[in-house]
Amino acid sequence: MPPSKRRLPPGVLRPLLMQAAAFFCAAVVACPPSACAAEQGAFSATAQSRGEFPAVTVLATVTPAELVFQDGGGRELRRQIIRDRTGRLSSAACAILVAPARNSFLVLFADMPELWEVSYNPSAPEIGLGMVHDFQYREGQFAPGYLHPLRTSLPSTVVRAALGQDGHSVVLELRAEHGQHPPPTLVHLDVRKPIQESPATNSPWVECRRQ
């Protein structure tokens, strides 16, 4: 009988199907959706929180450009669409640093001149949006401080970055403009702007490549 016409003996097909189903289930357990997607290049950057608060993982997706926050069990906590403060410019995150002294993630972009600080402290203070006339009397718009971005505008997009020695600043190498390579820029995360101090870091540099 030709190979295409052969049939499996009775009682053989069902065990084979059960083995195939078991193998598939084992593969799903061994490789959860987030990890499998990361291996396939769906994420441009990932980071894990460090410190006393419940574990949070942030995953930066490329298409669409979003930040996905998950708890220690892989359950989604929140999604943040990546847009600049005007809402017109978007970019996939190219690197995410962890600042344990601040209980926050620092999110960097290769195609958007902003730095985001995202707190994983559940008690983080609210973030004022736009013009806030009075924080005490809540005259303005506010977003929760937990897992929401606090934005810092930059002169240019980022080439690479490293956490500052004090843990409350970040050292940035910005992209060259008009053939001029600017010196490293130190951004203090409390004042949220470059400051005139010598940039020093004892942490490794992280490259910020365009996707």
PyRosetta script that sets phi, psi and omega in degrees:
from pyrosetta import init, pose_from_sequence

init()
pose = pose_from_sequence("MPPSKRRLPPGVLRPLLMQAAAFFCAAVVACPPSACAAEQGAFSATAQSRGEFPAVTVLATVTPAELVFQDGGGRELRRQIIRDRTGRLSSAACAILVAPARNSFLVLFADMPELWEVSYNPSAPEIGLGMVHDFQYREGQFAPGYLHPLRTSLPSTVVRAALGQDGHSVVLELRAEHGQHPPPTLVHLDVRKPIQESPATNSPWVECRRQ")
pose.set_psi(1, 135.3)
pose.set_omega(1, 178.9)
pose.set_phi(2, -58.8)
pose.set_psi(2, 150.7)
pose.set_omega(2, -178.5)
pose.set_phi(3, -55.2)
pose.set_psi(3, -35.4)
pose.set_omega(3, -177.7)
pose.set_phi(4, -67.5)
pose.set_psi(4, -18.5)
pose.set_omega(4, -177.1)
pose.set_phi(5, -98.6)
pose.set_psi(5, -7.1)
pose.set_omega(5, -178.2)
pose.set_phi(6, -68.1)
pose.set_psi(6, 145.0)
pose.set_omega(6, 177.1)
pose.set_phi(7, -122.4)
pose.set_psi(7, 145.2)
pose.set_omega(7, 178.2)
pose.set_phi(8, -69.9)
pose.set_psi(8, 145.0)
pose.set_omega(8, 178.0)
pose.set_phi(9, -59.5)
pose.set_psi(9, 154.3)
pose.set_omega(9, 178.0)
pose.set_phi(10, -57.2)
pose.set_psi(10, 142.3)
pose.set_omega(10, 177.5)
pose.set_phi(11, 84.6)
pose.set_psi(11, -3.2)
pose.set_omega(11, -178.9)
pose.set_phi(12, -94.7)
pose.set_psi(12, -36.7)
pose.set_omega(12, -174.2)
pose.set_phi(13, -63.2)
pose.set_psi(13, -43.7)
pose.set_omega(13, -176.8)
pose.set_phi(14, -61.8)
pose.set_psi(14, -47.1)
pose.set_omega(14, 177.2)
pose.set_phi(15, -60.4)
pose.set_psi(15, -36.4)
pose.set_omega(15, 178.5)
pose.set_phi(16, -64.9)
pose.set_psi(16, -41.3)
pose.set_omega(16, 178.3)
pose.set_phi(17, -64.5)
pose.set_psi(17, -38.8)
pose.set_omega(17, 179.2)
pose.set_phi(18, -65.6)
pose.set_psi(18, -38.6)
pose.set_omega(18, 177.9)
pose.set_phi(19, -64.9)
pose.set_psi(19, -40.4)
pose.set_omega(19, 179.8)
pose.set_phi(20, -64.9)
pose.set_psi(20, -40.0)
pose.set_omega(20, 178.7)
pose.set_phi(21, -65.5)
pose.set_psi(21, -40.7)
pose.set_omega(21, 178.8)
pose.set_phi(22, -63.5)
pose.set_psi(22, -41.1)
pose.set_omega(22, 178.9)
pose.set_phi(23, -62.5)
pose.set_psi(23, -41.4)
pose.set_omega(23, 179.8)
pose.set_phi(24, -63.5)
pose.set_psi(24, -44.0)
pose.set_omega(24, 179.6)
pose.set_phi(25, -63.4)
pose.set_psi(25, -40.2)
pose.set_omega(25, 178.7)
pose.set_phi(26, -63.9)
pose.set_psi(26, -37.6)
pose.set_omega(26, 179.3)
pose.set_phi(27, -66.0)
pose.set_psi(27, -38.5)
pose.set_omega(27, 179.4)
pose.set_phi(28, -65.7)
pose.set_psi(28, -41.5)
pose.set_omega(28, 179.2)
pose.set_phi(29, -66.1)
pose.set_psi(29, -42.1)
pose.set_omega(29, -178.2)
pose.set_phi(30, -69.2)
pose.set_psi(30, -27.2)
pose.set_omega(30, -177.3)
pose.set_phi(31, -131.4)
pose.set_psi(31, 87.6)
pose.set_omega(31, 178.9)
pose.set_phi(32, -60.7)
pose.set_psi(32, 161.1)
pose.set_omega(32, -174.2)
pose.set_phi(33, -52.5)
pose.set_psi(33, -42.8)
pose.set_omega(33, -177.7)
pose.set_phi(34, -65.0)
pose.set_psi(34, -42.0)
pose.set_omega(34, -179.0)
pose.set_phi(35, -68.6)
pose.set_psi(35, -42.1)
pose.set_omega(35, 179.7)
pose.set_phi(36, -62.7)
pose.set_psi(36, -42.7)
pose.set_omega(36, 179.9)
pose.set_phi(37, -63.9)
pose.set_psi(37, -37.7)
pose.set_omega(37, 179.5)
pose.set_phi(38, -63.8)
pose.set_psi(38, -40.1)
pose.set_omega(38, 179.3)
pose.set_phi(39, -63.9)
pose.set_psi(39, -27.9)
pose.set_omega(39, -179.0)
pose.set_phi(40, -87.5)
pose.set_psi(40, 3.7)
pose.set_omega(40, 177.2)
pose.set_phi(41, 86.6)
pose.set_psi(41, 18.5)
pose.set_omega(41, -179.6)
pose.set_phi(42, -75.0)
pose.set_psi(42, -22.0)
pose.set_omega(42, -177.4)
pose.set_phi(43, -109.1)
pose.set_psi(43, 139.3)
pose.set_omega(43, 176.4)
pose.set_phi(44, -92.5)
pose.set_psi(44, -21.8)
pose.set_omega(44, 179.8)
pose.set_phi(45, -163.0)
pose.set_psi(45, 150.6)
pose.set_omega(45, 175.8)
pose.set_phi(46, -141.9)
pose.set_psi(46, 158.4)
pose.set_omega(46, 176.4)
pose.set_phi(47, -158.3)
pose.set_psi(47, 155.3)
pose.set_omega(47, -179.7)
pose.set_phi(48, -121.3)
pose.set_psi(48, 134.0)
pose.set_omega(48, 179.9)
pose.set_phi(49, -65.9)
pose.set_psi(49, 156.6)
pose.set_omega(49, 176.6)
pose.set_phi(50, -134.9)
pose.set_psi(50, 140.2)
pose.set_omega(50, 178.3)
pose.set_phi(51, 131.1)
pose.set_psi(51, -161.4)
pose.set_omega(51, -171.0)
pose.set_phi(52, -82.2)
pose.set_psi(52, -16.3)
pose.set_omega(52, -173.0)
pose.set_phi(53, -86.4)
pose.set_psi(53, 162.3)
pose.set_omega(53, 178.6)
pose.set_phi(54, -53.3)
pose.set_psi(54, 142.5)
pose.set_omega(54, -174.6)
pose.set_phi(55, -61.6)
pose.set_psi(55, 138.7)
pose.set_omega(55, 175.4)
pose.set_phi(56, -134.8)
pose.set_psi(56, 133.3)
pose.set_omega(56, 173.4)
pose.set_phi(57, -112.1)
pose.set_psi(57, 136.2)
pose.set_omega(57, 176.1)
pose.set_phi(58, -114.3)
pose.set_psi(58, 132.4)
pose.set_omega(58, 180.0)
pose.set_phi(59, -120.7)
pose.set_psi(59, 127.5)
pose.set_omega(59, 179.3)
pose.set_phi(60, -100.2)
pose.set_psi(60, 113.5)
pose.set_omega(60, 179.5)
pose.set_phi(61, -89.5)
pose.set_psi(61, 153.5)
pose.set_omega(61, -177.8)
pose.set_phi(62, -92.1)
pose.set_psi(62, -47.9)
pose.set_omega(62, -179.4)
pose.set_phi(63, -130.5)
pose.set_psi(63, 105.2)
pose.set_omega(63, -2.0)
pose.set_phi(64, -76.3)
pose.set_psi(64, 164.3)
pose.set_omega(64, 178.9)
pose.set_phi(65, -76.3)
pose.set_psi(65, 102.5)
pose.set_omega(65, -177.0)
pose.set_phi(66, -143.3)
pose.set_psi(66, 162.2)
pose.set_omega(66, 166.3)
pose.set_phi(67, -109.1)
pose.set_psi(67, 130.1)
pose.set_omega(67, 179.4)
pose.set_phi(68, -115.8)
pose.set_psi(68, 122.0)
pose.set_omega(68, -179.4)
pose.set_phi(69, -104.7)
pose.set_psi(69, 131.5)
pose.set_omega(69, -179.3)
pose.set_phi(70, -127.4)
pose.set_psi(70, 152.1)
pose.set_omega(70, 175.1)
pose.set_phi(71, -83.8)
pose.set_psi(71, -175.2)
pose.set_omega(71, -176.8)
pose.set_phi(72, -63.2)
pose.set_psi(72, -21.3)
pose.set_omega(72, 178.9)
pose.set_phi(73, -94.3)
pose.set_psi(73, 5.8)
pose.set_omega(73, 179.6)
pose.set_phi(74, 85.6)
pose.set_psi(74, 6.8)
pose.set_omega(74, 179.1)
pose.set_phi(75, -83.4)
pose.set_psi(75, 138.3)
pose.set_omega(75, -176.8)
pose.set_phi(76, -71.8)
pose.set_psi(76, 131.4)
pose.set_omega(76, 177.5)
pose.set_phi(77, -99.1)
pose.set_psi(77, -38.7)
pose.set_omega(77, -175.8)
pose.set_phi(78, -168.8)
pose.set_psi(78, 153.4)
pose.set_omega(78, 171.3)
pose.set_phi(79, -121.3)
pose.set_psi(79, 140.2)
pose.set_omega(79, 179.0)
pose.set_phi(80, -126.9)
pose.set_psi(80, 114.9)
pose.set_omega(80, 174.0)
pose.set_phi(81, -67.7)
pose.set_psi(81, 136.8)
pose.set_omega(81, -178.4)
pose.set_phi(82, -91.1)
pose.set_psi(82, 107.9)
pose.set_omega(82, 174.2)
pose.set_phi(83, -139.7)
pose.set_psi(83, 150.2)
pose.set_omega(83, 176.7)
pose.set_phi(84, -73.6)
pose.set_psi(84, 178.1)
pose.set_omega(84, -174.5)
pose.set_phi(85, -64.0)
pose.set_psi(85, -21.1)
pose.set_omega(85, 177.4)
pose.set_phi(86, -83.1)
pose.set_psi(86, -17.8)
pose.set_omega(86, -177.8)
pose.set_phi(87, 84.0)
pose.set_psi(87, 1.3)
pose.set_omega(87, -175.9)
pose.set_phi(88, -99.7)
pose.set_psi(88, -30.3)
pose.set_omega(88, -174.4)
pose.set_phi(89, -104.7)
pose.set_psi(89, 138.7)
pose.set_omega(89, -180.0)
pose.set_phi(90, -130.8)
pose.set_psi(90, 156.9)
pose.set_omega(90, 178.3)
pose.set_phi(91, -162.7)
pose.set_psi(91, 141.1)
pose.set_omega(91, 170.3)
pose.set_phi(92, -69.2)
pose.set_psi(92, 146.2)
pose.set_omega(92, 175.6)
pose.set_phi(93, -68.3)
pose.set_psi(93, 137.2)
pose.set_omega(93, -179.5)
pose.set_phi(94, -102.6)
pose.set_psi(94, -18.9)
pose.set_omega(94, 179.5)
pose.set_phi(95, -161.1)
pose.set_psi(95, 149.9)
pose.set_omega(95, 176.0)
pose.set_phi(96, -133.9)
pose.set_psi(96, 121.2)
pose.set_omega(96, 175.7)
pose.set_phi(97, -101.2)
pose.set_psi(97, 153.8)
pose.set_omega(97, 175.3)
pose.set_phi(98, -109.1)
pose.set_psi(98, 128.8)
pose.set_omega(98, 177.9)
pose.set_phi(99, -112.0)
pose.set_psi(99, 86.9)
pose.set_omega(99, -175.5)
pose.set_phi(100, -59.7)
pose.set_psi(100, -32.6)
pose.set_omega(100, -179.7)
pose.set_phi(101, -64.7)
pose.set_psi(101, -21.4)
pose.set_omega(101, -178.6)
pose.set_phi(102, -112.2)
pose.set_psi(102, -2.2)
pose.set_omega(102, -177.0)
pose.set_phi(103, 53.7)
pose.set_psi(103, 51.1)
pose.set_omega(103, -176.5)
pose.set_phi(104, -148.5)
pose.set_psi(104, 161.0)
pose.set_omega(104, 171.0)
pose.set_phi(105, -98.7)
pose.set_psi(105, 144.5)
pose.set_omega(105, 173.3)
pose.set_phi(106, -113.4)
pose.set_psi(106, 116.0)
pose.set_omega(106, -173.5)
pose.set_phi(107, -105.6)
pose.set_psi(107, 129.8)
pose.set_omega(107, -176.5)
pose.set_phi(108, -118.0)
pose.set_psi(108, 151.8)
pose.set_omega(108, -176.1)
pose.set_phi(109, -132.0)
pose.set_psi(109, 139.1)
pose.set_omega(109, 178.8)
pose.set_phi(110, -86.7)
pose.set_psi(110, -16.9)
pose.set_omega(110, -175.9)
pose.set_phi(111, -126.0)
pose.set_psi(111, 18.2)
pose.set_omega(111, -179.5)
pose.set_phi(112, -146.8)
pose.set_psi(112, 118.6)
pose.set_omega(112, -173.8)
pose.set_phi(113, -78.6)
pose.set_psi(113, 62.5)
pose.set_omega(113, 175.6)
pose.set_phi(114, -139.4)
pose.set_psi(114, 153.8)
pose.set_omega(114, 170.2)
pose.set_phi(115, -118.6)
pose.set_psi(115, 130.7)
pose.set_omega(115, 178.2)
pose.set_phi(116, -109.1)
pose.set_psi(116, 134.7)
pose.set_omega(116, 168.2)
pose.set_phi(117, -110.8)
pose.set_psi(117, 125.0)
pose.set_omega(117, -177.0)
pose.set_phi(118, -121.6)
pose.set_psi(118, 114.8)
pose.set_omega(118, -177.1)
pose.set_phi(119, -79.5)
pose.set_psi(119, 137.0)
pose.set_omega(119, 171.4)
pose.set_phi(120, -106.0)
pose.set_psi(120, 18.6)
pose.set_omega(120, 172.0)
pose.set_phi(121, -85.9)
pose.set_psi(121, 115.8)
pose.set_omega(121, -178.1)
pose.set_phi(122, -59.7)
pose.set_psi(122, -19.4)
pose.set_omega(122, -180.0)
pose.set_phi(123, -101.7)
pose.set_psi(123, 17.1)
pose.set_omega(123, -179.4)
pose.set_phi(124, -59.6)
pose.set_psi(124, 141.2)
pose.set_omega(124, -179.4)
pose.set_phi(125, -65.4)
pose.set_psi(125, 155.6)
pose.set_omega(125, -179.8)
pose.set_phi(126, -63.3)
pose.set_psi(126, 157.9)
pose.set_omega(126, -178.5)
pose.set_phi(127, -108.6)
pose.set_psi(127, 125.2)
pose.set_omega(127, 176.7)
pose.set_phi(128, -76.5)
pose.set_psi(128, 135.0)
pose.set_omega(128, -179.2)
pose.set_phi(129, -108.1)
pose.set_psi(129, 127.3)
pose.set_omega(129, 179.8)
pose.set_phi(130, 68.7)
pose.set_psi(130, -145.5)
pose.set_omega(130, 179.7)
pose.set_phi(131, -81.5)
pose.set_psi(131, 122.0)
pose.set_omega(131, 176.6)
pose.set_phi(132, -111.4)
pose.set_psi(132, 116.8)
pose.set_omega(132, -176.1)
pose.set_phi(133, -78.7)
pose.set_psi(133, -35.2)
pose.set_omega(133, -177.9)
pose.set_phi(134, -156.4)
pose.set_psi(134, 113.7)
pose.set_omega(134, 179.2)
pose.set_phi(135, -68.0)
pose.set_psi(135, -37.9)
pose.set_omega(135, -176.3)
pose.set_phi(136, -61.6)
pose.set_psi(136, -43.2)
pose.set_omega(136, -177.9)
pose.set_phi(137, -99.7)
pose.set_psi(137, 10.7)
pose.set_omega(137, 174.5)
pose.set_phi(138, 54.7)
pose.set_psi(138, 48.4)
pose.set_omega(138, 177.1)
pose.set_phi(139, -92.2)
pose.set_psi(139, 88.1)
pose.set_omega(139, -177.9)
pose.set_phi(140, 153.4)
pose.set_psi(140, -172.6)
pose.set_omega(140, 178.9)
pose.set_phi(141, -102.2)
pose.set_psi(141, 140.4)
pose.set_omega(141, -177.1)
pose.set_phi(142, -133.5)
pose.set_psi(142, 150.9)
pose.set_omega(142, 173.4)
pose.set_phi(143, -121.7)
pose.set_psi(143, 152.7)
pose.set_omega(143, 176.7)
pose.set_phi(144, -58.2)
pose.set_psi(144, 145.9)
pose.set_omega(144, 178.2)
pose.set_phi(145, -76.6)
pose.set_psi(145, -23.6)
pose.set_omega(145, -177.5)
pose.set_phi(146, -80.3)
pose.set_psi(146, 119.4)
pose.set_omega(146, 175.8)
pose.set_phi(147, 61.4)
pose.set_psi(147, 28.3)
pose.set_omega(147, 173.4)
pose.set_phi(148, -121.7)
pose.set_psi(148, 146.2)
pose.set_omega(148, -173.7)
pose.set_phi(149, -78.8)
pose.set_psi(149, 136.2)
pose.set_omega(149, 168.0)
pose.set_phi(150, -103.9)
pose.set_psi(150, 117.4)
pose.set_omega(150, -167.1)
pose.set_phi(151, -94.2)
pose.set_psi(151, 143.5)
pose.set_omega(151, 171.0)
pose.set_phi(152, -127.2)
pose.set_psi(152, 123.1)
pose.set_omega(152, 177.8)
pose.set_phi(153, -77.6)
pose.set_psi(153, 141.0)
pose.set_omega(153, -178.5)
pose.set_phi(154, -119.4)
pose.set_psi(154, 155.5)
pose.set_omega(154, 178.0)
pose.set_phi(155, -66.4)
pose.set_psi(155, -26.8)
pose.set_omega(155, -177.4)
pose.set_phi(156, -155.6)
pose.set_psi(156, 177.4)
pose.set_omega(156, 177.3)
pose.set_phi(157, -80.1)
pose.set_psi(157, 165.8)
pose.set_omega(157, -169.3)
pose.set_phi(158, -96.7)
pose.set_psi(158, 139.3)
pose.set_omega(158, 173.8)
pose.set_phi(159, -97.5)
pose.set_psi(159, -45.7)
pose.set_omega(159, 174.8)
pose.set_phi(160, -157.3)
pose.set_psi(160, 164.4)
pose.set_omega(160, -173.9)
pose.set_phi(161, -150.7)
pose.set_psi(161, 159.3)
pose.set_omega(161, 175.7)
pose.set_phi(162, -151.3)
pose.set_psi(162, 150.0)
pose.set_omega(162, 178.5)
pose.set_phi(163, -71.4)
pose.set_psi(163, 138.1)
pose.set_omega(163, 179.1)
pose.set_phi(164, -69.5)
pose.set_psi(164, 162.4)
pose.set_omega(164, -176.0)
pose.set_phi(165, -61.8)
pose.set_psi(165, -33.5)
pose.set_omega(165, -177.0)
pose.set_phi(166, -80.2)
pose.set_psi(166, -7.5)
pose.set_omega(166, -179.1)
pose.set_phi(167, 79.2)
pose.set_psi(167, -5.1)
pose.set_omega(167, -179.1)
pose.set_phi(168, -118.1)
pose.set_psi(168, 17.1)
pose.set_omega(168, 178.4)
pose.set_phi(169, -143.3)
pose.set_psi(169, 166.4)
pose.set_omega(169, 177.9)
pose.set_phi(170, -136.5)
pose.set_psi(170, 138.2)
pose.set_omega(170, 178.9)
pose.set_phi(171, -99.4)
pose.set_psi(171, 128.0)
pose.set_omega(171, -175.5)
pose.set_phi(172, -122.1)
pose.set_psi(172, 139.0)
pose.set_omega(172, 164.8)
pose.set_phi(173, -103.7)
pose.set_psi(173, 117.3)
pose.set_omega(173, -175.0)
pose.set_phi(174, -92.7)
pose.set_psi(174, 158.0)
pose.set_omega(174, -177.8)
pose.set_phi(175, -68.6)
pose.set_psi(175, 141.0)
pose.set_omega(175, -179.0)
pose.set_phi(176, -66.0)
pose.set_psi(176, 141.8)
pose.set_omega(176, 176.2)
pose.set_phi(177, -126.1)
pose.set_psi(177, 131.7)
pose.set_omega(177, 180.0)
pose.set_phi(178, 57.2)
pose.set_psi(178, 35.1)
pose.set_omega(178, 177.2)
pose.set_phi(179, 78.0)
pose.set_psi(179, 0.9)
pose.set_omega(179, -179.3)
pose.set_phi(180, -99.1)
pose.set_psi(180, 123.8)
pose.set_omega(180, 177.9)
pose.set_phi(181, -92.6)
pose.set_psi(181, 109.5)
pose.set_omega(181, -178.2)
pose.set_phi(182, -70.4)
pose.set_psi(182, 152.0)
pose.set_omega(182, 176.8)
pose.set_phi(183, -68.9)
pose.set_psi(183, 163.7)
pose.set_omega(183, 177.6)
pose.set_phi(184, -54.1)
pose.set_psi(184, 140.8)
pose.set_omega(184, -177.4)
pose.set_phi(185, -110.3)
pose.set_psi(185, 131.4)
pose.set_omega(185, 176.7)
pose.set_phi(186, -101.4)
pose.set_psi(186, 120.4)
pose.set_omega(186, 178.2)
pose.set_phi(187, -110.3)
pose.set_psi(187, 118.9)
pose.set_omega(187, 175.9)
pose.set_phi(188, -83.8)
pose.set_psi(188, 130.0)
pose.set_omega(188, -171.0)
pose.set_phi(189, -78.3)
pose.set_psi(189, -15.2)
pose.set_omega(189, 176.2)
pose.set_phi(190, -79.2)
pose.set_psi(190, -42.9)
pose.set_omega(190, -179.8)
pose.set_phi(191, -89.0)
pose.set_psi(191, -15.5)
pose.set_omega(191, 175.2)
pose.set_phi(192, 58.8)
pose.set_psi(192, 47.2)
pose.set_omega(192, 173.7)
pose.set_phi(193, -162.5)
pose.set_psi(193, 158.8)
pose.set_omega(193, 176.5)
pose.set_phi(194, -60.0)
pose.set_psi(194, 142.6)
pose.set_omega(194, 179.0)
pose.set_phi(195, -123.8)
pose.set_psi(195, 155.5)
pose.set_omega(195, -175.9)
pose.set_phi(196, -87.3)
pose.set_psi(196, 72.8)
pose.set_omega(196, 175.2)
pose.set_phi(197, -136.6)
pose.set_psi(197, 159.5)
pose.set_omega(197, 179.3)
pose.set_phi(198, -69.7)
pose.set_psi(198, 120.2)
pose.set_omega(198, -179.1)
pose.set_phi(199, -72.2)
pose.set_psi(199, 120.7)
pose.set_omega(199, 179.3)
pose.set_phi(200, -129.1)
pose.set_psi(200, 140.1)
pose.set_omega(200, 179.7)
pose.set_phi(201, -144.6)
pose.set_psi(201, 145.4)
pose.set_omega(201, 173.3)
pose.set_phi(202, -120.8)
pose.set_psi(202, 17.2)
pose.set_omega(202, 176.9)
pose.set_phi(203, -111.1)
pose.set_psi(203, 157.9)
pose.set_omega(203, -177.9)
pose.set_phi(204, -66.7)
pose.set_psi(204, 149.7)
pose.set_omega(204, 175.8)
pose.set_phi(205, -78.0)
pose.set_psi(205, 146.2)
pose.set_omega(205, 177.9)
pose.set_phi(206, -119.0)
pose.set_psi(206, 124.4)
pose.set_omega(206, 179.0)
pose.set_phi(207, -72.9)
pose.set_psi(207, 145.9)
pose.set_omega(207, -180.0)
pose.set_phi(208, -121.7)
pose.set_psi(208, 89.2)
pose.set_omega(208, -174.5)
pose.set_phi(209, -94.5)
pose.set_psi(209, 147.2)
pose.set_omega(209, 174.8)
pose.set_phi(210, -68.9)
pose.set_psi(210, 142.8)
pose.set_omega(210, -179.0)
pose.set_phi(211, -85.4)
pose.dump_pdb("model.pdb")
